[in-house]
Amino acid sequence: MPQDMLREMWLGLKRFWGLRWVIKVPVLLGVVGLVVLVALAVFALQSEGLSEAEKHYIRGIDLGEEGRWEEAIAEYSEAIEADPQFVLAYNNRGNAYSRLGELDRALADLNKAIELYPDLAMAYSNRGNVHADMGELQQAISDYDRAIELEGEASFYASRGNAYDDLGDVERALADYSKAIELDPSDAFVYRNRGVAYLRQGDFERSVADLERAIKLEPDYLRAYTSLATARVELGQYSEALPALDKVIELDPGFGEAYAIRGAVYAELDNEGQAIVDMEKALSLITDPGARAEIEQAIEELRAQ
């Protein structure tokens, strides 16, 4: 396949490939800080027994861990009814609302948590996540700034990096991702996000290094494989891109764009037969007219060779 045709097909499919997928996982409980806080609270209260508010609160945490958000909200609401000053119940209920996409309710609860305890870093970070989901990125950054000022947790830097990335400020995003990795080098999602930021910046070698690190930490991390394949293709490393594409298809056999890109890579490696097989498979899965037209044209040109 001619190099210019591969390039045009690649550019056309990129938007469907999900290059801008960025993991934005809300900080459910303030991670280490809240786990420690709850553990200490439970330990301290064991001899005297838990209050009704605390019992509901802990049940809410358990339900949230199982993804049962409506039930978790009910428990947090019971906790708040029993103790209207229960800051962490407002914080966690706000997070549960955000998981359900009820962002106005989430914002109201997190505002209340901050009103009751203005130095609760996790509440600022969680409110920042809600603002980010609302598209209010500058407000999100202001909240992340305050959370970092209070605690400086790795997840706060990672979230602010996501906001900067969404604003197109790749340099600041990279700085925040790097700080998050410095504080917590075990987070595959942050490595992936930094790898995508490097990819967007055109620093493909660093992108590959970060994405491979993300995969080492999370061996079935689909989006890391898609981004790694992207970086390898951009570097012209077609043979090296194939294992990542194979893994993408293994993890998500219905991902049509992965077949299309793998077909383009096989074509570049002069394996026209396998290229056509993959592209025909892509056509059976992809419905977008523009993408289908590009793939059909590529198949025609391959058959004409």
N, C-alpha and C positions, 0 to 999 in steps of 0.2 A: 504493500500500500504506500502511495507517495507520502512523504513526510508532511506536506502542507495539508493533505486531506485528513491525515490522522490528527493533526493539530486542530483543524476546524471542527472535526467531530468531537474531539476532547473538550474544546471550549464550549461547544453547544450542550454537551451533556453535564458539564460541571455543575450547573445550577440544580440539576436533579440529584447529583451525587451527594449533596449535603455537606459541602466543604465548610459551611458556616455553622454546622451543628456544634453547639457548645453546651457542655453539661452545666446546668445551673440548678444544682440541688439545694433547696432551702435548708438552712441549718435548723434541724428539727428541735434540738434541745440544747443548743450551745455546746454540743459535743462534750469534751472532757469536763469543762467547768460544771455543767449541770449534772452530769453523771455523778461526779464527786459530791456535789451539793445534796443531791437526792440520797445518795448512799449514807452520807453523814447524818442527814435528817432522820432517815429511817432508823439508823443505828441509835441515835440519841433518844428516839421516841419509843424504842422497843420496850423498855422497862415500864413506861407509863401508858403505852397504847397510843394508836394513831387517832387523831380527830377524824370526824366524818369528812371534813373537807380534804384532809390528806389521803384518806382511803379512796375517795373519788378521783383525786389527782393521780395517784399511782395507778389506778385502774385505767385512767385515760392514757397514761404513758404506755401501758401494756397493749392497749387496743391500737394506739398509734403505730407501735412497732409491727403490728400485724396488718397495717394498712386499712384498718376499720375506722375511717375518719369520722363518719357520722356518729358512731357509738362513742368514739373518743370525745367528740364535742359535747355529747350529752353528759359524759362524766365530768368534764371540765366545767360545764355549766352548773352541775350539782355542787362542785367544789366552790365555785364563785358564789353561789346562793348561800352556802354554809359560811363562807368567809369572803365577804366582798373586797377585802384587801389582799387577797391571795395573788400576788404578782405573777408567779410562775404559771398559775392556772390561766391567767389572761394571755401570757406569752404563748403557751402551748396551744390554747384554743385558737389564737390567731394563726399559728402555723397550720393547724388542722384545717381551718377555713381556707387558707391559701392553697393547700393541697387539693381542695375541692373546687378551686377557681372562684371562691367567694371573696374577692379581693377587698371589697369595701368593708365587709365584716372583719376580715383579717386586719385591715388597717386600724379599725376602731379598737380592736382588742390590744394591738401592739401600742397604740397611742396611750391606752389606759395603763398598760404595764409600765411605760416610760413615765407617765404622770405619777404613778405610785412609787416608782423607784428610778429616778433619773440617771443612775449610774449602772444600770443593767445592760452590759455590753451586748449580750445576745439579743436583747429586744431591739436594739438599734440595727444590728445585722439582719435580723428577721424582717424588720420593717423595710430595710433597704431592699431585701429580696422582693417584697410586695411592690415597692415603688418600681423596681426593675421590671417586674411582670406587667405593670401598668404602662410601661414605656417611659416612666418618669426617671430618666437615668441620672440627671444631675441631683435630684433629691435622693436617689439611691446612693450615689457617691457620698453625699453629705452624711448620710446615716452610717455608711461603712467607715468614713473618716472618724466619726465619733466612737464607733465600736473599737476601732484600732487604737484610738487615743486611750480608751479605757482598759483594753486588754491585749490587743495585738496578736490575736489568735490567727493561725494559718488560714482557717476557712474564711476569715474576714478579708484578708488580702486576696484570696482567690475570688471571692464574690466581687470585690471592687475591680479586680482585673477583668472579670466578665463584663462589668458595666463599661469600663474603658474600651474594651474590645468592641462592644456594641456601638459605641460612639465613634469607632474608627481610629481611636488613639492607641495604636499598636505598641508604641514605645512604653507608655505608662502601663498598658496591660502586661507587657513582658516583664516590667519591673515588679509588678505585684505578683505575677505568677512565680517569678524567681524567688521572691521573699517567702511566699507560701511554701515553696519546695524546700527552701532553707530551713523553715520551721518544722515542716512535716514532709520528709522525703518519701513517704509511703503512699501518697495519694496519686493513684493512677490517673484520676480525672484531671488533675491540675497539669500533670505532664502532657496529657493529651491536648488540653487547651493551649498550653504554651507551644506545643508542637504545631498546632493549627495556626497560632499567631506567627510563628516563624515561617510557616508555609505561605501565609498571606503576605509576609514581608519579602518573600523570595529567598529566604535563607534555608534552602532545602536540606543541607547537610545537618544543621542543628535540628531541623524538624524531624528528620529520620531518627536521630539519636533520642529525642524526647518520646517519639511515638513507639519506638522499640522498648524504651523503658516502661512506658505505660502498659504495653502488652506483657512485659515480663511480670509486672505487678498484677495485672488482670488478664490472664491468658485468653479469655473469651470476650474481650472488649471489642465489640463489633465496630464501633465508630473509630477506634484507634486503628483498626486494620484498614478501613476505608481511607482514612487520612494518610496512612503509611503508603498505601498503593498510589495515592495522588502524588505524594512527594517523590516516590520512585519514578513514576512516569515523567514528572517534571524534570527529573535529573537525567532522563533518557535511559534509566536502568530497567529496561523492560523485563528481562529475565528475573531480576530481583523483585519486580512488582507482582509476578505471578503467584508466589506463595501467599501473599497478603490477599490477593483477589480470590484465590481458592478458599481461604479461610472465611472471607466474607460470605461467599456462596454457601459454604458448609453451615455457617451460623444462621443465614437468612436465605434459603433457597428461592424465595419469591422476590428477591431484590433484582429487578430487571436491569437496572443501570450497571450493576456489577458484571452481569454477563456481557453487556455492550462494551464496557471498558476492557474486560478481559479479551473479548473478540478483537478489539482494536490493537491490544498488545500482541496477541498472536499474529495478527496481520503484520505488524512491524517486525516480528521475528520470522517472517516469511512462512508461517504456517497457515496458509489461506484456508485449508479445509476446516481446521478447528476454529478459525476465526468466523467462518460462515455458520458453523454449528452454534457457536455462542451467540452470534447476532440474531439468528433465527429464534433462539430461546428467548432473547431479550424482547423480540417483537411479540412473543406470546404473553409477555408479562407487562409491557409498557403500554399505557393508553394515551400519553401525551402526543398530540399530532406532530409537533415540531421534532421531538426526539425520534419518533417513529420514521419521519421522513429522512432524517440524517442517517439512521441505521439502514433503511432500505437503499439509500444511495450508496452507502458503503458496501452493502452486499452486492449490488449491481456491478460496482467497479471491481470487486474481488473476483466475481465470476467472469468478468471480461478479460482478466489477466491471463 
